[in-house]
Amino acid sequence: MIKMIVARGISLLIGYVFGMFLSGFFIGKSKDVDIRTQGSGNVGTTNTMRILGIRVGAITLLLDSMKCILALLVVWALFHTRQPEHLRLLMLYGALGAILGHDFPVFMKFKGGKGIATSFGMLIVLYPQFLPVCVLLFAIAVGLTRYVSLGSILAAMAVIVQVIVFGRMGLLSYADTDLLEAQIITVGIGLLAIYLHKSNIKRLLAGNENKLSFKSKRD
């Protein structure tokens, strides 16, 4: 028990350290742009794309996804022989840490992004079976409305529903003793993503949410 508590903490910390690499912020700085002071002020993919264009936004999406994947690879390398029966749960803790590091980076006074791209990295590794529904909902919502926030919220809701449904169907690859804990963590990640979109939800309801544009505001 004590060993697993320590392993959970280590996995969470590894993820958090990786998560604090805010690619949109650093790419912006390399171009003498502080994206925290422009657009929505968010350091995630959408605002980076809005300020610096689709190419930079795509790079930000890739890097923010990859940092979660890399964190999970480190957790795997560290624990695949030490805690093989609980490895998947420890990797989930690594993903949680990466998302928290992205959303609440200590070096930026805990003001980061909203964790969608980082969560995408988690889905690729731990929940690839969720991707078809999540990606489809996101694509339809953004394609019809051009509201990235709406697509992100729907994708987060889809993660919550699927982790419950797939778990009840026995289709999640966690040890029986870890399943409920994993579901609680995953639901929490989805709820956190929705909560961090609270200002977007208010604007959506008011009809003044920002729509996606593929043109850089610097053009």
N, CA and C atoms as a LAMMPS dump frame, in Angstrom:
ITEM: TIMESTEP
0
ITEM: NUMBER OF ATOMS
657
ITEM: BOX BOUNDS ff ff ff
-5.0000000000000000e+02 5.0000000000000000e+02
-5.0000000000000000e+02 5.0000000000000000e+02
-5.0000000000000000e+02 5.0000000000000000e+02
ITEM: ATOMS id mol type element x y z
1 1 1 N 0.829 -1.208 0
2 1 2 C 0 0 0
3 1 3 C 0.863 1.257 0
4 2 1 N 1.852 1.295 0.908
5 2 2 C 2.723 2.464 0.985
6 2 3 C 3.487 2.636 -0.314
7 3 1 N 3.948 1.523 -0.899
8 3 2 C 4.687 1.604 -2.154
9 3 3 C 3.823 2.203 -3.261
10 4 1 N 2.545 1.825 -3.305
11 4 2 C 1.667 2.364 -4.343
12 4 3 C 1.365 3.84 -4.097
13 5 1 N 1.265 4.242 -2.846
14 5 2 C 1.053 5.661 -2.552
15 5 3 C 2.228 6.482 -3.061
16 6 1 N 3.436 5.987 -2.8
17 6 2 C 4.636 6.674 -3.279
18 6 3 C 4.681 6.667 -4.801
19 7 1 N 4.339 5.522 -5.403
20 7 2 C 4.361 5.417 -6.862
21 7 3 C 3.351 6.376 -7.489
22 8 1 N 2.188 6.503 -6.887
23 8 2 C 1.193 7.46 -7.377
24 8 3 C 1.767 8.883 -7.348
25 9 1 N 2.386 9.233 -6.21
26 9 2 C 2.951 10.572 -6.064
27 9 3 C 4.057 10.844 -7.073
28 10 1 N 4.916 9.86 -7.288
29 10 2 C 6.005 10.024 -8.252
30 10 3 C 5.443 10.196 -9.66
31 11 1 N 4.461 9.391 -10.016
32 11 2 C 3.853 9.472 -11.346
33 11 3 C 3.192 10.829 -11.558
34 12 1 N 2.491 11.293 -10.534
35 12 2 C 1.836 12.6 -10.607
36 12 3 C 2.864 13.713 -10.795
37 13 1 N 3.97 13.618 -10.063
38 13 2 C 5.012 14.638 -10.142
39 13 3 C 5.689 14.628 -11.51
40 14 1 N 5.97 13.439 -12.034
41 14 2 C 6.575 13.338 -13.363
42 14 3 C 5.672 14.027 -14.391
43 15 1 N 4.388 13.711 -14.339
44 15 2 C 3.458 14.327 -15.268
45 15 3 C 3.411 15.834 -15.104
46 16 1 N 3.394 16.301 -13.875
47 16 2 C 3.306 17.741 -13.622
48 16 3 C 4.499 18.482 -14.219
49 17 1 N 5.686 17.924 -14.059
50 17 2 C 6.892 18.558 -14.596
51 17 3 C 6.801 18.658 -16.117
52 18 1 N 6.391 17.594 -16.764
53 18 2 C 6.23 17.636 -18.219
54 18 3 C 5.12 18.62 -18.611
55 19 1 N 4.049 18.616 -17.846
56 19 2 C 2.905 19.452 -18.183
57 19 3 C 3.204 20.934 -18.149
58 20 1 N 4.166 21.346 -17.347
59 20 2 C 4.49 22.768 -17.231
60 20 3 C 5.175 23.34 -18.465
61 21 1 N 5.55 22.488 -19.418
62 21 2 C 6.096 23.012 -20.673
63 21 3 C 4.921 23.495 -21.525
64 22 1 N 4.64 24.784 -21.479
65 22 2 C 3.513 25.374 -22.204
66 22 3 C 4.001 25.822 -23.576
67 23 1 N 3.825 24.964 -24.551
68 23 2 C 4.434 25.191 -25.859
69 23 3 C 3.943 26.479 -26.506
70 24 1 N 2.645 26.799 -26.361
71 24 2 C 2.136 28.027 -26.955
72 24 3 C 2.83 29.255 -26.406
73 25 1 N 3.051 29.266 -25.094
74 25 2 C 3.733 30.394 -24.451
75 25 3 C 5.165 30.524 -24.955
76 26 1 N 5.896 29.402 -24.999
77 26 2 C 7.298 29.46 -25.393
78 26 3 C 7.461 29.758 -26.882
79 27 1 N 6.595 29.21 -27.708
80 27 2 C 6.657 29.526 -29.14
81 27 3 C 6.355 31.008 -29.353
82 28 1 N 5.342 31.501 -28.635
83 28 2 C 5.031 32.922 -28.736
84 28 3 C 6.207 33.792 -28.326
85 29 1 N 6.859 33.428 -27.224
86 29 2 C 8.013 34.19 -26.766
87 29 3 C 9.127 34.204 -27.81
88 30 1 N 9.299 33.073 -28.513
89 30 2 C 10.331 33.018 -29.55
90 30 3 C 10.032 33.964 -30.706
91 31 1 N 8.76 34.376 -30.805
92 31 2 C 8.342 35.321 -31.846
93 31 3 C 8.043 36.7 -31.256
94 32 1 N 8.546 36.918 -30.038
95 32 2 C 8.345 38.19 -29.33
96 32 3 C 6.87 38.508 -29.118
97 33 1 N 6.085 37.46 -28.862
98 33 2 C 4.665 37.623 -28.592
99 33 3 C 4.336 36.932 -27.277
100 34 1 N 3.703 37.653 -26.372
101 34 2 C 3.212 37.054 -25.137
102 34 3 C 1.714 36.81 -25.322
103 35 1 N 1.351 35.563 -25.608
104 35 2 C -0.05 35.296 -25.934
105 35 3 C -0.962 35.458 -24.721
106 36 1 N -0.381 35.589 -23.54
107 36 2 C -1.193 35.835 -22.351
108 36 3 C -1.825 37.222 -22.386
109 37 1 N -1.28 38.096 -23.189
110 37 2 C -1.78 39.468 -23.244
111 37 3 C -2.613 39.73 -24.493
112 38 1 N -2.861 38.68 -25.283
113 38 2 C -3.604 38.868 -26.528
114 38 3 C -4.735 37.84 -26.631
115 39 1 N -5.745 38.172 -27.415
116 39 2 C -6.868 37.272 -27.59
117 39 3 C -7.559 37.003 -26.265
118 40 1 N -7.78 35.721 -25.994
119 40 2 C -8.425 35.331 -24.739
120 40 3 C -7.454 35.338 -23.566
121 41 1 N -6.152 35.446 -23.87
122 41 2 C -5.138 35.402 -22.828
123 41 3 C -4.754 33.991 -22.42
124 42 1 N -5.393 32.985 -23.023
125 42 2 C -5.101 31.592 -22.707
126 42 3 C -3.842 31.144 -23.445
127 43 1 N -3.1 30.23 -22.836
128 43 2 C -1.838 29.786 -23.443
129 43 3 C -1.986 28.472 -24.197
130 44 1 N -3.208 28.071 -24.474
131 44 2 C -3.438 26.808 -25.16
132 44 3 C -3.453 26.93 -26.674
133 45 1 N -3.871 25.843 -27.314
134 45 2 C -3.822 25.737 -28.765
135 45 3 C -4.699 26.761 -29.466
136 46 1 N -5.935 26.918 -29.006
137 46 2 C -6.884 27.766 -29.724
138 46 3 C -6.438 29.221 -29.765
139 47 1 N -6.034 29.757 -28.629
140 47 2 C -5.6 31.155 -28.614
141 47 3 C -4.291 31.329 -29.369
142 48 1 N -3.406 30.337 -29.281
143 48 2 C -2.161 30.403 -30.036
144 48 3 C -2.451 30.436 -31.531
145 49 1 N -3.385 29.605 -31.969
146 49 2 C -3.778 29.604 -33.38
147 49 3 C -4.404 30.94 -33.765
148 50 1 N -5.219 31.483 -32.876
149 50 2 C -5.896 32.75 -33.155
150 50 3 C -4.889 33.89 -33.32
151 51 1 N -3.828 33.867 -32.499
152 51 2 C -2.855 34.955 -32.515
153 51 3 C -1.755 34.728 -33.55
154 52 1 N -1.267 33.498 -33.668
155 52 2 C -0.078 33.234 -34.481
156 52 3 C -0.344 32.419 -35.738
157 53 1 N -1.586 31.984 -35.944
158 53 2 C -1.917 31.285 -37.178
159 53 3 C -2.029 29.784 -37.026
160 54 1 N -2.582 29.136 -38.045
161 54 2 C -2.912 27.714 -37.972
162 54 3 C -1.675 26.832 -37.859
163 55 1 N -0.571 27.203 -38.525
164 55 2 C 0.632 26.356 -38.474
165 55 3 C 1.18 26.306 -37.051
166 56 1 N 1.289 27.452 -36.421
167 56 2 C 1.806 27.498 -35.048
168 56 3 C 0.811 26.825 -34.094
169 57 1 N -0.478 27.015 -34.363
170 57 2 C -1.484 26.35 -33.541
171 57 3 C -1.38 24.839 -33.627
172 58 1 N -1.135 24.331 -34.837
173 58 2 C -1.001 22.891 -35.02
174 58 3 C 0.239 22.356 -34.301
175 59 1 N 1.324 23.126 -34.342
176 59 2 C 2.538 22.731 -33.628
177 59 3 C 2.289 22.709 -32.126
178 60 1 N 1.558 23.698 -31.643
179 60 2 C 1.212 23.752 -30.22
180 60 3 C 0.378 22.542 -29.813
181 61 1 N -0.605 22.199 -30.632
182 61 2 C -1.433 21.018 -30.373
183 61 3 C -0.573 19.761 -30.286
184 62 1 N 0.334 19.613 -31.233
185 62 2 C 1.204 18.435 -31.264
186 62 3 C 2.092 18.37 -30.026
187 63 1 N 2.731 19.488 -29.687
188 63 2 C 3.656 19.492 -28.552
189 63 3 C 2.934 19.298 -27.224
190 64 1 N 1.762 19.919 -27.075
191 64 2 C 1.024 19.762 -25.819
192 64 3 C 0.471 18.347 -25.665
193 65 1 N 0.19 17.691 -26.771
194 65 2 C -0.216 16.278 -26.712
195 65 3 C 0.985 15.387 -26.401
196 66 1 N 2.095 15.687 -27.073
197 66 2 C 3.289 14.85 -26.923
198 66 3 C 3.872 14.907 -25.519
199 67 1 N 3.754 16.058 -24.834
200 67 2 C 4.347 16.128 -23.496
201 67 3 C 3.652 15.165 -22.55
202 68 1 N 2.353 14.951 -22.741
203 68 2 C 1.644 13.968 -21.923
204 68 3 C 2.107 12.561 -22.29
205 69 1 N 2.225 12.295 -23.58
206 69 2 C 2.673 10.983 -24.034
207 69 3 C 4.07 10.676 -23.505
208 70 1 N 4.965 11.654 -23.552
209 70 2 C 6.328 11.455 -23.053
210 70 3 C 6.322 11.205 -21.542
211 71 1 N 5.477 11.918 -20.832
212 71 2 C 5.378 11.695 -19.382
213 71 3 C 4.938 10.267 -19.093
214 72 1 N 3.982 9.769 -19.868
215 72 2 C 3.503 8.406 -19.66
216 72 3 C 4.574 7.379 -20.013
217 73 1 N 5.388 7.683 -20.991
218 73 2 C 6.496 6.779 -21.335
219 73 3 C 7.504 6.703 -20.196
220 74 1 N 7.757 7.837 -19.542
221 74 2 C 8.677 7.845 -18.402
222 74 3 C 8.098 7.033 -17.252
223 75 1 N 6.812 7.221 -16.981
224 75 2 C 6.15 6.439 -15.922
225 75 3 C 6.21 4.957 -16.256
226 76 1 N 5.949 4.618 -17.515
227 76 2 C 6.019 3.21 -17.937
228 76 3 C 7.428 2.648 -17.702
229 77 1 N 8.444 3.396 -18.129
230 77 2 C 9.825 2.923 -17.987
231 77 3 C 10.197 2.716 -16.519
232 78 1 N 9.645 3.565 -15.651
233 78 2 C 9.993 3.509 -14.243
234 78 3 C 9.283 2.381 -13.501
235 79 1 N 8.04 2.075 -13.913
236 79 2 C 7.224 1.171 -13.103
237 79 3 C 6.774 -0.114 -13.797
238 80 1 N 7.148 -0.336 -15.054
239 80 2 C 6.6 -1.522 -15.733
240 80 3 C 7.117 -2.834 -15.153
241 81 1 N 8.254 -2.776 -14.47
242 81 2 C 8.734 -3.985 -13.786
243 81 3 C 8.484 -3.926 -12.281
244 82 1 N 8.359 -2.72 -11.721
245 82 2 C 8.161 -2.57 -10.276
246 82 3 C 6.694 -2.741 -9.861
247 83 1 N 5.781 -2.21 -10.685
248 83 2 C 4.356 -2.282 -10.366
249 83 3 C 3.561 -2.672 -11.62
250 84 1 N 3.87 -3.825 -12.207
251 84 2 C 3.221 -4.176 -13.48
252 84 3 C 1.708 -4.307 -13.387
253 85 1 N 1.2 -4.775 -12.24
254 85 2 C -0.241 -4.981 -12.108
255 85 3 C -1.003 -3.653 -11.981
256 86 1 N -0.292 -2.608 -11.58
257 86 2 C -0.932 -1.302 -11.416
258 86 3 C -0.383 -0.267 -12.402
259 87 1 N 0.313 -0.734 -13.416
260 87 2 C 1.018 0.179 -14.317
261 87 3 C 0.074 1.154 -15.006
262 88 1 N -1.054 0.636 -15.476
263 88 2 C -1.98 1.501 -16.221
264 88 3 C -2.542 2.612 -15.32
265 89 1 N -2.82 2.293 -14.073
266 89 2 C -3.295 3.299 -13.134
267 89 3 C -2.215 4.347 -12.882
268 90 1 N -0.967 3.91 -12.742
269 90 2 C 0.125 4.856 -12.514
270 90 3 C 0.32 5.756 -13.734
271 91 1 N 0.137 5.212 -14.92
272 91 2 C 0.227 6.038 -16.124
273 91 3 C -0.905 7.067 -16.156
274 92 1 N -2.072 6.675 -15.656
275 92 2 C -3.177 7.632 -15.571
276 92 3 C -2.827 8.761 -14.601
277 93 1 N -2.165 8.43 -13.511
278 93 2 C -1.71 9.481 -12.598
279 93 3 C -0.703 10.395 -13.29
280 94 1 N 0.136 9.816 -14.139
281 94 2 C 1.061 10.637 -14.919
282 94 3 C 0.317 11.592 -15.833
283 95 1 N -0.754 11.101 -16.466
284 95 2 C -1.568 11.95 -17.332
285 95 3 C -2.247 13.054 -16.536
286 96 1 N -2.781 12.689 -15.364
287 96 2 C -3.406 13.689 -14.496
288 96 3 C -2.401 14.77 -14.126
289 97 1 N -1.18 14.361 -13.788
290 97 2 C -0.142 15.328 -13.451
291 97 3 C 0.182 16.25 -14.611
292 98 1 N 0.267 15.69 -15.828
293 98 2 C 0.57 16.505 -17.012
294 98 3 C -0.522 17.535 -17.26
295 99 1 N -1.772 17.118 -17.082
296 99 2 C -2.903 18.037 -17.283
297 99 3 C -2.896 19.131 -16.224
298 100 1 N -2.639 18.754 -14.964
299 100 2 C -2.571 19.752 -13.894
300 100 3 C -1.392 20.7 -14.099
301 101 1 N -0.267 20.168 -14.578
302 101 2 C 0.884 21.016 -14.852
303 101 3 C 0.603 22.013 -15.96
304 102 1 N -0.165 21.574 -16.959
305 102 2 C -0.539 22.469 -18.061
306 102 3 C -1.556 23.513 -17.594
307 103 1 N -2.528 23.079 -16.818
308 103 2 C -3.593 23.98 -16.38
309 103 3 C -3.14 24.935 -15.274
310 104 1 N -2.283 24.446 -14.381
311 104 2 C -1.891 25.222 -13.199
312 104 3 C -0.365 25.191 -13.007
313 105 1 N 0.395 25.747 -13.959
314 105 2 C 1.869 25.715 -13.847
315 105 3 C 2.355 26.659 -12.758
316 106 1 N 3.201 26.15 -11.877
317 106 2 C 3.642 26.942 -10.74
318 106 3 C 4.434 28.158 -11.196
319 107 1 N 5.209 28.049 -12.28
320 107 2 C 6.055 29.164 -12.701
321 107 3 C 5.255 30.286 -13.364
322 108 1 N 3.964 30.042 -13.639
323 108 2 C 3.1 31.079 -14.199
324 108 3 C 1.967 31.418 -13.23
325 109 1 N 2.263 31.258 -11.933
326 109 2 C 1.306 31.569 -10.871
327 109 3 C 0.007 30.779 -11.039
328 110 1 N 0.156 29.544 -11.52
329 110 2 C -0.94 28.588 -11.636
330 110 3 C -1.999 29.008 -12.671
331 111 1 N -1.595 29.851 -13.632
332 111 2 C -2.505 30.267 -14.694
333 111 3 C -2.002 29.72 -16.026
334 112 1 N -2.563 28.592 -16.444
335 112 2 C -2.111 27.95 -17.675
336 112 3 C -3.223 27.822 -18.686
337 113 1 N -3.295 26.658 -19.332
338 113 2 C -4.306 26.418 -20.35
339 113 3 C -5.506 25.675 -19.792
340 114 1 N -6.22 25.002 -20.699
341 114 2 C -7.431 24.284 -20.29
342 114 3 C -7.299 22.779 -20.45
343 115 1 N -6.117 22.335 -20.903
344 115 2 C -5.795 20.915 -20.848
345 115 3 C -6.374 20.04 -21.941
346 116 1 N -6.971 20.609 -22.978
347 116 2 C -7.612 19.775 -23.99
348 116 3 C -6.581 19.019 -24.823
349 117 1 N -5.573 19.721 -25.326
350 117 2 C -4.545 19.053 -26.133
351 117 3 C -3.776 18.036 -25.3
352 118 1 N -3.485 18.378 -24.049
353 118 2 C -2.778 17.452 -23.16
354 118 3 C -3.633 16.223 -22.883
355 119 1 N -4.93 16.437 -22.702
356 119 2 C -5.849 15.312 -22.51
357 119 3 C -5.931 14.439 -23.755
358 120 1 N -5.783 15.05 -24.923
359 120 2 C -5.766 14.292 -26.168
360 120 3 C -4.607 13.293 -26.157
361 121 1 N -3.46 13.72 -25.641
362 121 2 C -2.325 12.806 -25.511
363 121 3 C -2.654 11.646 -24.602
364 122 1 N -3.383 11.925 -23.505
365 122 2 C -3.816 10.86 -22.599
366 122 3 C -4.71 9.862 -23.322
367 123 1 N -5.66 10.358 -24.122
368 123 2 C -6.574 9.468 -24.841
369 123 3 C -5.821 8.57 -25.817
370 124 1 N -4.844 9.128 -26.496
371 124 2 C -4.078 8.343 -27.475
372 124 3 C -3.449 7.119 -26.814
373 125 1 N -2.897 7.31 -25.617
374 125 2 C -2.173 6.225 -24.943
375 125 3 C -3.1 5.321 -24.145
376 126 1 N -3.989 5.909 -23.351
377 126 2 C -4.755 5.13 -22.382
378 126 3 C -6.171 4.792 -22.823
379 127 1 N -6.763 5.628 -23.659
380 127 2 C -8.156 5.413 -24.055
381 127 3 C -8.36 5.593 -25.559
382 128 1 N -7.613 4.89 -26.381
383 128 2 C -7.788 5.068 -27.835
384 128 3 C -9.192 4.72 -28.307
385 129 1 N -9.894 3.863 -27.56
386 129 2 C -11.259 3.49 -27.941
387 129 3 C -12.239 4.644 -27.784
388 130 1 N -11.84 5.677 -27.028
389 130 2 C -12.705 6.854 -26.864
390 130 3 C -12.571 7.834 -28.025
391 131 1 N -11.483 7.732 -28.77
392 131 2 C -11.151 8.752 -29.763
393 131 3 C -12.2 8.923 -30.861
394 132 1 N -12.75 7.845 -31.435
395 132 2 C -13.72 8.056 -32.52
396 132 3 C -14.88 8.962 -32.13
397 133 1 N -15.496 8.711 -30.982
398 133 2 C -16.64 9.53 -30.55
399 133 3 C -16.188 10.943 -30.205
400 134 1 N -15.088 11.064 -29.472
401 134 2 C -14.603 12.388 -29.073
402 134 3 C -14.228 13.247 -30.27
403 135 1 N -13.465 12.663 -31.187
404 135 2 C -13.025 13.412 -32.362
405 135 3 C -14.211 13.764 -33.25
406 136 1 N -15.147 12.825 -33.41
407 136 2 C -16.321 13.084 -34.248
408 136 3 C -17.17 14.216 -33.67
409 137 1 N -17.435 14.178 -32.365
410 137 2 C -18.217 15.237 -31.741
411 137 3 C -17.515 16.588 -31.867
412 138 1 N -16.205 16.576 -31.623
413 138 2 C -15.432 17.815 -31.731
414 138 3 C -15.495 18.363 -33.149
415 139 1 N -15.26 17.497 -34.126
416 139 2 C -15.222 17.935 -35.522
417 139 3 C -16.582 18.463 -35.979
418 140 1 N -17.651 17.78 -35.613
419 140 2 C -18.998 18.222 -36.012
420 140 3 C -19.328 19.566 -35.376
421 141 1 N -19.054 19.687 -34.073
422 141 2 C -19.371 20.931 -33.37
423 141 3 C -18.595 22.11 -33.947
424 142 1 N -17.297 21.919 -34.158
425 142 2 C -16.471 23.01 -34.686
426 142 3 C -16.806 23.285 -36.145
427 143 1 N -17.044 22.222 -36.896
428 143 2 C -17.376 22.395 -38.306
429 143 3 C -18.675 23.152 -38.522
430 144 1 N -19.674 22.894 -37.679
431 144 2 C -20.979 23.536 -37.839
432 144 3 C -21.035 24.922 -37.215
433 145 1 N -20.311 25.112 -36.113
434 145 2 C -20.455 26.374 -35.375
435 145 3 C -19.188 27.221 -35.35
436 146 1 N -18.03 26.595 -35.594
437 146 2 C -16.716 27.238 -35.473
438 146 3 C -16.406 27.639 -34.035
439 147 1 N -17.088 27.011 -33.081
440 147 2 C -16.799 27.222 -31.666
441 147 3 C -15.931 26.069 -31.169
442 148 1 N -14.634 26.321 -31.019
443 148 2 C -13.73 25.287 -30.512
444 148 3 C -14.109 24.914 -29.082
445 149 1 N -14.522 25.888 -28.312
446 149 2 C -14.893 25.626 -26.919
447 149 3 C -16.044 24.633 -26.836
448 150 1 N -17.024 24.769 -27.708
449 150 2 C -18.158 23.84 -27.703
450 150 3 C -17.694 22.432 -28.036
451 151 1 N -16.83 22.303 -29.048
452 151 2 C -16.298 20.994 -29.395
453 151 3 C -15.508 20.383 -28.252
454 152 1 N -14.736 21.208 -27.554
455 152 2 C -13.932 20.727 -26.427
456 152 3 C -14.813 20.255 -25.282
457 153 1 N -15.864 21.008 -24.99
458 153 2 C -16.785 20.641 -23.912
459 153 3 C -17.493 19.333 -24.239
460 154 1 N -17.956 19.194 -25.47
461 154 2 C -18.638 17.963 -25.874
462 154 3 C -17.689 16.763 -25.817
463 155 1 N -16.439 16.97 -26.232
464 155 2 C -15.46 15.885 -26.17
465 155 3 C -15.198 15.472 -24.72
466 156 1 N -15.103 16.458 -23.823
467 156 2 C -14.898 16.158 -22.401
468 156 3 C -16.082 15.386 -21.837
469 157 1 N -17.287 15.771 -22.223
470 157 2 C -18.48 15.053 -21.771
471 157 3 C -18.48 13.62 -22.305
472 158 1 N -18.007 13.452 -23.548
473 158 2 C -17.95 12.116 -24.14
474 158 3 C -16.977 11.216 -23.389
475 159 1 N -15.865 11.787 -22.922
476 159 2 C -14.902 11.018 -22.126
477 159 3 C -15.565 10.534 -20.839
478 160 1 N -16.295 11.429 -20.179
479 160 2 C -16.96 11.067 -18.921
480 160 3 C -17.945 9.924 -19.137
481 161 1 N -18.78 10.046 -20.153
482 161 2 C -19.783 9.015 -20.424
483 161 3 C -19.123 7.694 -20.793
484 162 1 N -18.101 7.752 -21.652
485 162 2 C -17.484 6.522 -22.145
486 162 3 C -16.715 5.78 -21.065
487 163 1 N -16.053 6.519 -20.158
488 163 2 C -15.289 5.81 -19.129
489 163 3 C -16.232 5.065 -18.184
490 164 1 N -17.443 5.587 -18.003
491 164 2 C -18.432 4.892 -17.177
492 164 3 C -19.003 3.696 -17.926
493 165 1 N -19.402 3.911 -19.178
494 165 2 C -20.027 2.845 -19.972
495 165 3 C -19.04 1.721 -20.266
496 166 1 N -17.847 2.068 -20.724
497 166 2 C -16.848 1.045 -21.041
498 166 3 C -16.438 0.288 -19.793
499 167 1 N -16.388 0.984 -18.663
500 167 2 C -16.045 0.312 -17.417
501 167 3 C -17.085 -0.711 -17.023
502 168 1 N -18.358 -0.359 -17.158
503 168 2 C -19.433 -1.296 -16.824
504 168 3 C -19.444 -2.495 -17.765
505 169 1 N -18.964 -2.275 -18.989
506 169 2 C -18.916 -3.361 -19.975
507 169 3 C -17.651 -4.205 -19.85
508 170 1 N -16.75 -3.813 -18.935
509 170 2 C -15.511 -4.552 -18.741
510 170 3 C -14.507 -4.349 -19.854
511 171 1 N -14.549 -3.175 -20.493
512 171 2 C -13.698 -2.924 -21.659
513 171 3 C -12.558 -1.952 -21.369
514 172 1 N -12.262 -1.729 -20.098
515 172 2 C -11.128 -0.89 -19.73
516 172 3 C -10.029 -1.77 -19.137
517 173 1 N -8.804 -1.527 -19.56
518 173 2 C -7.698 -2.428 -19.202
519 173 3 C -7.038 -2.052 -17.877
520 174 1 N -7.835 -2.001 -16.827
521 174 2 C -7.305 -1.76 -15.489
522 174 3 C -7.524 -3.007 -14.645
523 175 1 N -6.652 -3.183 -13.664
524 175 2 C -6.879 -4.252 -12.69
525 175 3 C -8.205 -3.982 -11.989
526 176 1 N -8.889 -5.041 -11.601
527 176 2 C -10.195 -4.885 -10.955
528 176 3 C -10.13 -3.955 -9.747
529 177 1 N -9.033 -4.033 -9.013
530 177 2 C -8.893 -3.197 -7.811
531 177 3 C -8.631 -1.735 -8.15
532 178 1 N -8.249 -1.467 -9.394
533 178 2 C -7.898 -0.103 -9.812
534 178 3 C -9.002 0.572 -10.621
535 179 1 N -9.995 -0.195 -11.067
536 179 2 C -10.963 0.32 -12.035
537 179 3 C -11.729 1.526 -11.511
538 180 1 N -12.305 1.423 -10.323
539 180 2 C -13.104 2.526 -9.802
540 180 3 C -12.256 3.773 -9.622
541 181 1 N -11.048 3.618 -9.103
542 181 2 C -10.148 4.755 -8.919
543 181 3 C -9.835 5.413 -10.257
544 182 1 N -9.584 4.583 -11.268
545 182 2 C -9.277 5.103 -12.601
546 182 3 C -10.474 5.848 -13.185
547 183 1 N -11.667 5.318 -12.978
548 183 2 C -12.864 5.983 -13.487
549 183 3 C -13.071 7.332 -12.794
550 184 1 N -12.856 7.371 -11.493
551 184 2 C -13.019 8.62 -10.746
552 184 3 C -12.032 9.675 -11.246
553 185 1 N -10.784 9.274 -11.46
554 185 2 C -9.765 10.208 -11.948
555 185 3 C -10.134 10.716 -13.337
556 186 1 N -10.565 9.801 -14.2
557 186 2 C -10.886 10.188 -15.578
558 186 3 C -12.109 11.095 -15.63
559 187 1 N -13.116 10.779 -14.848
560 187 2 C -14.289 11.665 -14.756
561 187 3 C -13.859 13.034 -14.233
562 188 1 N -12.972 13.043 -13.24
563 188 2 C -12.472 14.305 -12.706
564 188 3 C -11.755 15.136 -13.751
565 189 1 N -10.97 14.473 -14.596
566 189 2 C -10.266 15.172 -15.676
567 189 3 C -11.279 15.809 -16.637
568 190 1 N -12.324 15.062 -16.971
569 190 2 C -13.348 15.598 -17.855
570 190 3 C -14.084 16.776 -17.233
571 191 1 N -14.44 16.652 -15.951
572 191 2 C -15.142 17.735 -15.265
573 191 3 C -14.26 18.969 -15.14
574 192 1 N -12.959 18.769 -14.906
575 192 2 C -12.034 19.897 -14.821
576 192 3 C -11.981 20.654 -16.144
577 193 1 N -11.929 19.913 -17.246
578 193 2 C -11.904 20.557 -18.562
579 193 3 C -13.158 21.401 -18.778
580 194 1 N -14.296 20.855 -18.398
581 194 2 C -15.552 21.601 -18.552
582 194 3 C -15.551 22.835 -17.648
583 195 1 N -15.111 22.672 -16.404
584 195 2 C -15.069 23.794 -15.459
585 195 3 C -14.176 24.924 -15.977
586 196 1 N -13.034 24.579 -16.548
587 196 2 C -12.113 25.603 -17.046
588 196 3 C -12.667 26.332 -18.27
589 197 1 N -13.74 25.793 -18.845
590 197 2 C -14.419 26.472 -19.956
591 197 3 C -15.617 27.29 -19.472
592 198 1 N -15.679 27.584 -18.179
593 198 2 C -16.86 28.271 -17.646
594 198 3 C -17.087 29.634 -18.293
595 199 1 N -15.997 30.376 -18.569
596 199 2 C -16.168 31.672 -19.232
597 199 3 C -16.644 31.487 -20.667
598 200 1 N -16.188 30.41 -21.324
599 200 2 C -16.659 30.122 -22.681
600 200 3 C -18.138 29.764 -22.677
601 201 1 N -18.549 29.003 -21.656
602 201 2 C -19.955 28.61 -21.556
603 201 3 C -20.838 29.846 -21.409
604 202 1 N -20.392 30.803 -20.588
605 202 2 C -21.153 32.043 -20.421
606 202 3 C -21.272 32.784 -21.752
607 203 1 N -20.163 32.84 -22.517
608 203 2 C -20.204 33.536 -23.8
609 203 3 C -21.047 32.783 -24.82
610 204 1 N -20.998 31.455 -24.767
611 204 2 C -21.843 30.664 -25.663
612 204 3 C -23.32 30.944 -25.395
613 205 1 N -23.682 30.975 -24.125
614 205 2 C -25.07 31.234 -23.767
615 205 3 C -25.495 32.648 -24.129
616 206 1 N -24.525 33.568 -24.081
617 206 2 C -24.825 34.967 -24.415
618 206 3 C -24.745 35.228 -25.919
619 207 1 N -24.206 34.26 -26.668
620 207 2 C -24.111 34.409 -28.124
621 207 3 C -22.955 35.254 -28.594
622 208 1 N -21.937 35.44 -27.744
623 208 2 C -20.794 36.257 -28.161
624 208 3 C -19.461 35.528 -27.994
625 209 1 N -19.494 34.207 -28.104
626 209 2 C -18.26 33.424 -28.031
627 209 3 C -17.431 33.657 -29.296
628 210 1 N -16.107 33.62 -29.133
629 210 2 C -15.206 33.796 -30.275
630 210 3 C -15.257 32.583 -31.183
631 211 1 N -15.333 32.838 -32.477
632 211 2 C -15.348 31.749 -33.448
633 211 3 C -13.942 31.496 -33.975
634 212 1 N -13.727 30.262 -34.426
635 212 2 C -12.419 29.88 -34.952
636 212 3 C -12.153 30.58 -36.259
637 213 1 N -10.963 31.128 -36.374
638 213 2 C -10.506 31.728 -37.626
639 213 3 C -9.149 31.149 -37.958
640 214 1 N -8.926 30.877 -39.222
641 214 2 C -7.641 30.312 -39.626
642 214 3 C -6.639 31.379 -40.027
643 215 1 N -6.969 32.635 -39.776
644 215 2 C -6.061 33.722 -40.09
645 215 3 C -5.412 34.232 -38.823
646 216 1 N -4.102 34.427 -38.893
647 216 2 C -3.387 34.987 -37.754
648 216 3 C -3.768 36.441 -37.572
649 217 1 N -3.931 36.872 -36.315
650 217 2 C -4.204 38.283 -36.046
651 217 3 C -2.996 39.149 -36.282
652 218 1 N -1.851 38.513 -36.502
653 218 2 C -0.636 39.287 -36.776
654 218 3 C -0.464 39.539 -38.273
655 219 1 N -1.309 38.873 -39.102
656 219 2 C -1.197 39.042 -40.557
657 219 3 C -1.64 40.444 -40.973
